[in-house]
Amino acid sequence: MKLKRTAVVVSALCIMCTAMPFTENIVPQDIVLSANADGDEITDGTLTYTKYTDHIEVTKCDTNAVEVEIPNQIDGLPVTVIGTKAFYQCSFLKKVTIPDNIIIMSYAFARCTRLTSFTVPDTAYCMGVNIFSRCTNLVSVHLPEKMQKIPNAMFEACEKLETVNFPETLTEIGEYAFCGCALASVTVPESVTKIGTLAFYMCPNLETVTILNDECILDGLGVGTFSSAVIYAHEGSTAQAFAKSNSYQFSALPEETSDNITYMEENQIMLDFNRDGRIDSADAALLLKFSAQMGSGVVSGLKEFCENNNLLA
């Protein structure tokens, strides 16, 4: 790959100051964050990078690009950072392939209005705010399985976003994280101790919200946030208190049980929905989905629901 080079001056102090506010998702020591010298600007015609002595950062993308693959390394140096606004307002961009062990900074993919899906590798780290904000056609996202915090406003105003996984390692959902999204059902894992201010504000399609941590902090979610949804949680939980104080619908989750009911006949209770030998949050999410589809007439019974979701194999 032939690269054009232009000298630029970027101090290590600026990079460190940019990264400091977003240390919630801890980065392993083998991923390079700091720059040891001034960098050179290099380009392959589509992507522009800053090359330092120990790593390379993606800094800009041609706004007419449709598909982009970020290389693992250039000139023997690892590409470890997608910089602030690197793909900002690339309105033709439909597909991005990113390498493992990469750090994604603020506004990196904001306003990429033709992105419909995105997979963040399990070894990537989201360190900035508003990373995908206003990606108005984004429908589904896969988050890293070891993610600890969903950064502030990560999916703000992604008005078509319907599907996102919540990793079991997650401890916090940041402020405005899903504000203005199209999520219909949310199951917040037991590991989550705090849901940030207005995290699910203006999500008009929300029908069910399950909060598995009995002591999850829910302050500042915004007036009317869950007004059209049913909140599922345990009796005596902070979620129940929140629902009561806001006059929201609440339904108590059953207490944990050691019973493992793998399959029963149509219209009977099935706790281990996915038949993996455990009764956990994944089964709770399927139970809520079944209840919602029964209520709306999408399915007529348990057997039809299981057949539609490939749960009988």
N, C-alpha and C positions, 0 to 999 in steps of 0.2 A: 504494500500500500504506500503510494507516494504521498508524502505529507509536506504542506507548506508551513513555514515557521515564521512567527513574528514575536519579538520579545515583548513581554508584558511584565509589569511589576505587581506582584501580589504578595503581601506580607503574611508570614505565618501567624502573626497576632490577629489579623482580620479573620482568618479561617477559624482560629480557636474561639474567637468571640462569637462567630456565627453559630458554632456547634454547641456552645456551653448551655443555652437554655433548654436543650432537648436531650438531656442525658438520662431520661427515664428508661429508654430502651438501651440497656448496657451493651456496649460494643466490645467484643473480645480484643485482646491485645494484638492479635495477629492481623487485624484490619487497620490499615494505615489511615490516620486522620490528619496528622500534622504535616506541614510542608517545611522542609529543612532549608530551602533556598527559593529565590525568586523563580517563577515559572516561565516556560515558553508556551506561546499559543500555537497549537498545531491543528490542522483540519484535514479531513478526507473528502471534503466537498459537501457532505451532508451533516456531519457532526463536527463540532469544534471542541477542543480539549485544552486544558492547561496541564503541561507536563512539568512535574517537580522531580527532585532527585530520587524520591522513593515511591511515588505513586502518580497516577493520572486521574484528573477530574473532568467529567463531561460538563461543559459550560453552556453549550448552545446547540440548537438543532435548526436546520433549514426549515422554515415554516411551511414549505411546500412538500415536505417529506410525507410519504404514505406509510411505508414500513421501514422500521429501523431495527438493526441488531447491534447492540453495544458489545464490542469485543472484550474478551477477558483481560487482554494485555496489549500494550503497544510498545515496541522497542524493548521488550523484556520487562517492562514495568506493569504492575497490576492496575487495572482500572477499578478504583475503589469508591468513587464518589459520583453521584449524579447531583450536580450543583443546584443552587437556588435558581429557579425559573429556567432551568436548562431546556425544557420542552414547552415552556409557557406559550399558550395561544398558538400551538401548532394545530391549526383547525382542520388539516387534511389527514392528520396522523390516525391510522387505524390499528396498527400493531407495533408493539415494542417488545423486543426480547432483551432481557437484562441478565448479566452474569450473576453468579453466586457471590456472597460476601461483599455486597455493595451497600453503601449508605445513601439514602434518598433524602434530600434536603427540601426546604420550604418551597412551595409553589412549583415543584419540579414538573408536574404534569397538569397544572391548573389550566382550565379553559381549553383542553384538548377535546373539542366538542364531537369528534367522530369516534373516539374510543368507546367501544361497547363492552369490553371485558378486559380484565387485567389480572395477572397472577404475579404476586410479589413472592419471590423465592423464599423458602424457609430460612435461608441463611442471610437474607437481606435485613437491613435495619432502617426503619422510618424515623428520622430524627427531626424533621421539620414540621411546620404547620401548613395547612391548606394544600397538602400535596396533590390532591385530585379535585380540589374545589371547582365547582361550575363545569365539570365534565358532564354536560347535559344529556348525553346519550349513553352514559355508562350504566349498564344493567347489572353486571355481576363482578365481584372481586373476591379473590382468594388471598387471605392474609397469612403471614408466616405463623407456623404452628407454635413458635416459641416467643411470639410477640408479647410484651408486657404492658404496653400502653398504646391505645389508638390516639395519635396526636390530635391536638386541637384543630377543629374545622377540616379534618382530613377529607371528608366527603361532603362538605357544605355545598348545598344547592345542586347536588347530583340528582336531579329531579326524577330520573328513571331508575335509580338504583334500587333493585328489589332483593338481591341475594348477596349476603356477605357472611362469612364464617366468623365465629367468635372463639378464638383459641382458648384452650383450658388453662393456659399460663397467664392469661390476661388479668391484670389487677386494676386497671383504670381505663375508662372511656372518657376522652378529653372533651373540653368545652366545644359546643357546636359541631361535634364530630359527624353527626348524621342529620344536621339541621336541613330541612327541606328535601328529604329523600322520599322514596316510594316504598319503603319497607312495610310489609304487611304483618310480619310476625318476627319477634325478637326474643331470643333466649339468652339472658345474660348469665354467664357461668358463675359458679359458686366462688371462684377465685377473685372475682371483681369486687373491690371494696368501695369504689367510688364511681358514680356516673356524673360527669361534669355538667356545668351550667348549660342549659339549652341544648344538650347533646342530641335529643330527639325532637326538638321543637319543630313545628310545622311539618310533621309527617302525617298527612291526612289519611293515608291508607292503613295505618296501624290498627290491627284488630286484636292482637294478643301480645302481651309483654310478660315474659316470665323472668323473675328475679330470684335466683337460687341462693344468694347470700342473705341471710336473715338480718345482717347488720350493715348492709350496703348503704353508703351515704348518698342521698338523693336530693340534696339542697339545690335550689335554683334551676329546676328543670323547665320552668316557665309555665305561665297560666294556660291551661287547656292542652298541655302536651299529650296526655293520655286520655283525653276526654271521650274519645270514641272507641277506646280499647278496653279490654278486660285485663286487669293486672293479676297474674298468678304468682302467688308466693305462699310462704308458710304463715300459719297463725302466729301472731306476736312479733312479726318481722317489721323492719322499718318500712318495707314496701306496703304492708297492710296499713300502717299508720299514715303513710303518705296518701294512699288511696282514700282513706277515711277523711283526712283533713281537706281533701280536694273534691270529695263526693264523687270519686271515680268508681267504676265497677271493680269488684274484687272477688276472686275465687281462690279458696284455700287449696294449696297442694297437699296431697296425702303425705303422711309421715313416711320416712324411709322404711322399707320392708326387706326382709331377707328372702321372701318368696320369689321364686323365679318361674313365672307362668309363661311358658314359651308359645303356646298357641291354644286358642279355644275356638269354638264355633262362632259363626257370624253373630254380631251384636252382643257378644260377651266381652268381658274385660280382658285385654292383653297388655301386660305391663312391659314385657321385653319385646318391644315392637320390632327391633332390627335383629332379634334372635342371636345376639352376640354373647349371651350368657351373663349379661349385666343389666341392671336397671339403673340408668344414669340420665344425665341431662339430654343426651341424644334421644332417648325414649320419651322424655318429657316433651321435647319439641315436636315429635311425631304425634303424641297424644293430643297436643294443642292443635296441630294441623288437622287431625281427624275431627276434632270437635268443631273447628271452624268450617270445614267442608260439609259436615253433617248439617250444621245450622244454616248454611247457605244453599243446601240442596245439591251440592256438587257430587256427592256420593250418597247412596241410599243405605249403606251399612258398612260394617267393619271389613267384610270380605272384599267388597268392591274397592275400598280404600287400600287394602293390602295388595290387591292385584295391580292397581294403578301405580303403586309405589314399589313394586317388585319385592314385597316383603314375605312372600309365601315360598320362596325357593329354599 
